[in-house]
Amino acid sequence: MKPLMPLLALLSALTAAPARSEDPTWFEVEVLVFSRPDNSGEIWDADRRPVKLGNSRDLLGPVMMPDLSQFQAALAECDASEWLLDPQGCESRQQLTPSFPDRLPVQAAAETAGDPLAGDPFLLTAEQLEFGDARRQIGAKGGHQILLHTGWQMPVYGRRQAQPFHLYGGRNFGERFDAEGHLHPPEDDLLSQFDFFTGFSPSSGAQADPVWELNGWLRIYLDHFLFIETRLDLRQEGKRVWKTESLEQDPDALTADVAVEEEAEPFLLTIPLEQNRRVRSREIHYFDHPQLGLVVQIRRMTQPEAVAPEAEVTPQATLNP
């Protein structure tokens, strides 16, 4: 047993020591998304469900959306009894309701450069974005519309650890349609009567949730090679058509005829772009689609490394001759 003791001690020490995971590799990502004229003649399915965002991370909100922190008091709307007891307080609370823009700015960029040593992804500044010329050339083409131009720095992990990034932009259809694409129902008559008798309406001024023209996510992960996985939706106004059947009974006939009628309603279509592609660093990759264009570049960057503090120099005493 004596010859085995040093080996057992070494194995015990290795087992007790916590395994250190390697630091992730950082990359710089730039994304340009645009809509384009559809010449394919493809008919999009009105039953297509919108993308699920899951645990996607939103880096765009702080630079493109209003500061929602000041509107926390307006999240709990007054009910009818509160309006009767404290109409002034409810009106003041209602005025704090956030107002989402009708259209988002094309470019989403940070005002100041982030620090990768903090460990979290962060947006690039406008000066760090490199697709400026491509953006102008695409925007100058007839029928092409830039929906989003942004970029960020991030640590890249394997697929199971990789977090999607929420991408959105363009028009806000939320005032007319819900997220599923249906028209908002008209205001209830009872609420209109409440407004007439009291001068206040619990629903007046309420802000609908935004429904963006572009919405979805993009995920980057490492599996021996770099991969880009994305699911983006382009929302477009159209129609939802369905057929109804009814029986037409002729009193003099023994059988009834079946009448088929076609009905339609305004609807917000969901046009998906869904791809998973192996890519190379520094190359510009274009994801083609009948109505969407996605340009992505992943750039290897200088890896974050803490600067070691300078060693203090102890002054040496000098001897007088």
C-alpha positions in Angstrom: 0.0 0.0 0.0 2.9 2.4 0.7 3.8 2.9 -3.0 0.1 3.7 -3.7 -0.3 6.3 -1.0 1.2 9.3 -3.0 -1.0 8.4 -6.0 -4.1 8.2 -3.9 -3.3 11.5 -2.3 -2.9 13.2 -5.7 -6.2 11.7 -7.0 -8.0 12.9 -3.8 -6.6 16.4 -4.3 -7.6 16.6 -7.9 -11.1 15.4 -7.1 -11.6 17.9 -4.3 -10.3 20.8 -6.4 -13.2 22.6 -8.3 -13.0 22.3 -12.1 -12.2 25.6 -13.7 -14.1 26.4 -16.9 -12.2 28.2 -19.6 -13.0 31.8 -20.2 -15.4 32.3 -23.1 -14.2 33.8 -26.4 -15.5 37.3 -27.0 -16.7 38.4 -30.4 -18.1 41.6 -32.0 -21.4 41.2 -33.9 -23.0 43.6 -36.4 -26.5 43.1 -37.8 -28.4 44.9 -40.6 -32.0 43.9 -41.3 -34.1 45.3 -44.1 -37.4 44.5 -45.9 -37.5 44.1 -49.7 -40.2 43.9 -52.4 -41.7 40.5 -52.8 -41.5 39.3 -56.4 -41.9 35.6 -55.5 -45.7 35.6 -55.6 -45.7 33.4 -52.4 -48.9 33.4 -50.4 -48.2 33.6 -46.7 -50.2 31.5 -44.3 -52.5 33.6 -42.1 -52.4 30.9 -39.4 -48.7 31.2 -38.8 -48.1 32.0 -35.2 -45.7 34.8 -34.2 -42.2 34.0 -32.8 -41.8 33.1 -29.2 -39.1 35.2 -27.5 -38.4 32.8 -24.6 -35.4 34.0 -22.6 -34.0 36.3 -25.3 -32.0 39.3 -24.1 -33.0 42.8 -25.0 -30.0 45.2 -25.5 -32.0 47.6 -27.7 -34.7 48.8 -25.2 -32.4 51.1 -23.1 -31.5 53.2 -26.2 -34.6 53.0 -28.3 -37.5 52.9 -25.9 -38.8 55.4 -23.3 -37.6 55.0 -19.7 -40.3 52.7 -18.3 -39.1 53.0 -14.7 -41.0 56.2 -14.1 -44.2 54.5 -15.2 -44.3 51.8 -12.6 -47.2 53.5 -10.8 -49.3 53.3 -13.9 -49.0 49.5 -14.4 -51.9 48.8 -12.0 -54.9 50.6 -13.7 -57.7 51.9 -11.6 -60.9 49.9 -11.6 -64.4 51.4 -11.8 -64.8 51.9 -8.1 -61.4 53.6 -7.8 -62.4 56.0 -10.5 -65.6 56.9 -8.6 -63.7 57.4 -5.3 -60.6 59.1 -6.5 -61.0 60.3 -10.1 -58.2 62.9 -9.9 -55.8 60.3 -8.6 -56.7 57.9 -11.3 -56.4 60.5 -14.0 -52.9 61.4 -12.7 -51.9 57.8 -12.7 -53.3 57.3 -16.2 -51.2 60.2 -17.5 -48.1 58.3 -16.5 -48.9 55.5 -18.9 -45.9 55.0 -21.3 -46.3 56.0 -24.9 -44.6 53.6 -27.3 -43.4 55.3 -30.6 -45.1 54.7 -33.9 -41.8 53.7 -35.4 -38.4 52.9 -33.9 -35.2 54.6 -35.1 -33.2 52.5 -37.6 -29.9 52.6 -35.7 -29.6 51.2 -32.2 -26.2 52.2 -30.7 -24.8 53.0 -27.3 -23.7 56.5 -26.4 -20.5 55.3 -24.7 -18.3 52.2 -25.2 -18.9 49.3 -22.9 -16.4 47.3 -20.9 -16.1 43.5 -21.6 -14.4 43.0 -18.3 -17.8 43.5 -16.7 -18.7 40.1 -18.2 -22.1 41.1 -19.8 -22.8 41.8 -23.5 -23.2 45.4 -24.5 -24.2 47.5 -27.6 -21.6 49.1 -29.8 -21.4 52.8 -30.3 -22.2 54.4 -33.7 -18.5 54.9 -34.4 -17.9 51.1 -33.9 -20.5 50.1 -36.5 -19.0 49.2 -39.9 -22.0 48.7 -42.2 -22.6 52.4 -42.8 -21.9 52.1 -46.6 -23.9 48.9 -47.0 -26.8 50.5 -45.2 -26.8 53.5 -47.5 -26.6 51.4 -50.6 -29.4 49.1 -49.6 -31.6 52.0 -48.5 -31.2 53.7 -51.9 -32.7 50.7 -53.7 -36.3 51.0 -54.7 -38.6 49.3 -52.2 -35.9 48.4 -49.7 -36.4 49.7 -46.2 -33.8 49.4 -43.4 -35.5 48.1 -40.2 -32.6 47.7 -37.9 -28.9 48.4 -37.8 -27.0 47.5 -34.6 -24.1 45.6 -33.1 -22.8 44.3 -29.8 -19.9 42.6 -28.1 -20.6 39.3 -26.4 -19.0 36.2 -24.9 -19.8 33.1 -27.1 -20.6 29.7 -25.5 -21.9 26.4 -26.7 -25.4 26.0 -28.0 -26.9 24.9 -24.7 -25.5 28.0 -22.9 -26.0 30.5 -25.7 -28.7 33.1 -25.1 -30.7 34.6 -27.9 -30.7 38.4 -28.5 -34.1 40.1 -29.1 -34.1 42.1 -32.3 -37.0 44.3 -33.3 -37.8 47.5 -35.2 -39.8 49.3 -37.8 -43.5 50.3 -37.5 -45.6 49.7 -34.4 -48.9 48.1 -35.3 -50.0 47.8 -31.7 -52.7 50.5 -31.8 -54.7 48.5 -34.4 -53.7 44.8 -34.0 -52.8 42.5 -31.2 -49.7 40.3 -31.2 -51.6 37.4 -32.8 -52.6 39.6 -35.7 -56.2 40.2 -34.9 -57.9 43.6 -34.9 -58.5 45.2 -31.5 -62.2 44.9 -30.5 -64.1 48.2 -30.4 -64.6 49.8 -26.9 -67.4 48.2 -24.9 -70.6 50.2 -24.9 -70.7 50.0 -21.1 -67.4 51.8 -20.8 -68.7 54.5 -23.2 -71.7 55.0 -20.9 -69.5 55.1 -17.8 -67.4 57.8 -19.6 -70.6 59.8 -20.5 -72.0 59.8 -16.9 -68.8 60.4 -15.0 -66.5 62.2 -17.4 -63.8 59.5 -16.8 -63.2 56.2 -18.5 -61.0 53.4 -17.1 -59.8 52.5 -20.5 -59.2 55.9 -22.0 -55.5 56.7 -22.6 -54.5 53.1 -22.0 -51.5 52.2 -24.2 -51.6 49.1 -26.3 -48.6 46.7 -26.2 -46.3 47.4 -29.1 -46.4 45.0 -32.1 -43.3 45.7 -34.1 -42.9 45.3 -37.9 -39.7 43.3 -37.2 -39.6 41.0 -34.2 -37.6 37.9 -33.3 -34.2 36.8 -32.1 -30.7 35.9 -33.2 -28.4 33.4 -31.3 -24.7 32.8 -31.9 -22.9 29.7 -30.5 -19.8 27.6 -30.8 -19.8 23.9 -31.7 -16.2 23.5 -33.0 -17.3 26.2 -35.5 -19.4 29.4 -35.2 -23.1 29.1 -35.9 -25.8 31.7 -36.3 -29.4 30.6 -35.5 -32.2 33.1 -36.1 -36.0 33.4 -36.2 -37.3 36.8 -37.3 -40.8 37.8 -38.2 -41.9 40.5 -40.6 -45.4 41.7 -39.8 -47.4 42.9 -42.7 -51.0 44.1 -43.0 -53.2 41.9 -45.1 -56.4 39.9 -44.9 -57.5 36.6 -43.3 -60.0 34.8 -45.5 -62.3 31.9 -44.4 -65.3 30.1 -45.7 -68.7 29.5 -44.0 -71.4 27.1 -45.0 -75.1 27.5 -44.5 -78.1 25.4 -45.5 -80.6 26.9 -47.9 -83.9 25.0 -47.5 -86.4 25.1 -50.3 -90.0 24.4 -49.0 -90.9 22.5 -52.2 -87.6 20.4 -52.2 -86.8 17.3 -50.3 -83.2 18.3 -49.8 -81.4 21.5 -48.8 -78.6 23.2 -50.7 -75.4 24.1 -49.0 -74.3 27.7 -49.6 -70.6 28.5 -49.3 -69.7 32.1 -48.6 -66.2 33.6 -48.3 -65.5 36.1 -45.6 -62.5 38.3 -44.9 -61.1 40.6 -42.2 -58.0 42.8 -41.9 -55.2 40.8 -40.4 -51.5 41.3 -39.5 -49.6 38.5 -41.3 -46.5 36.9 -39.9 -43.8 36.3 -42.5 -40.9 34.2 -40.9 -37.2 34.0 -41.6 -35.8 31.0 -39.9 -32.3 29.7 -40.5 -29.4 28.0 -38.8 -26.0 28.4 -40.5 -22.4 27.6 -39.9 -20.3 30.8 -40.5 -16.8 32.1 -40.3 -15.4 34.9 -38.4 -14.8 38.2 -40.3 -16.9 37.0 -43.3 -20.0 39.0 -44.1 -23.0 36.6 -44.3 -26.3 37.3 -46.1 -29.5 35.5 -45.2 -31.8 35.7 -48.2 -35.6 35.7 -48.0 -38.4 36.8 -50.4 -39.3 39.8 -48.2 -36.5 40.1 -45.6 -32.7 40.6 -45.8 -30.3 39.9 -42.9 -26.6 40.8 -43.1 -24.4 39.6 -40.2 -20.7 39.8 -39.5 -19.0 38.2 -36.5 -15.6 39.7 -35.7 -13.0 38.2 -33.5 -11.9 40.9 -31.0 -9.2 41.5 -28.5 -10.0 39.3 -25.6 -10.7 41.1 -22.3 -7.9 40.8 -19.9 -7.5 42.7 -16.6 -4.4 44.8 -16.5 -2.2 43.8 -13.7 -1.3 46.6 -11.3 2.1 48.0 -11.7 4.5 46.7 -9.1 5.4 49.3 -6.5 9.0 50.3 -6.7 10.7 50.7 -3.4 13.1 53.6 -3.5 16.6 52.7 -2.7 18.6 54.7 -0.2 21.7 56.4 -1.7 24.8 56.5 0.3 26.7 59.7 0.5 30.2 59.3 -0.6 
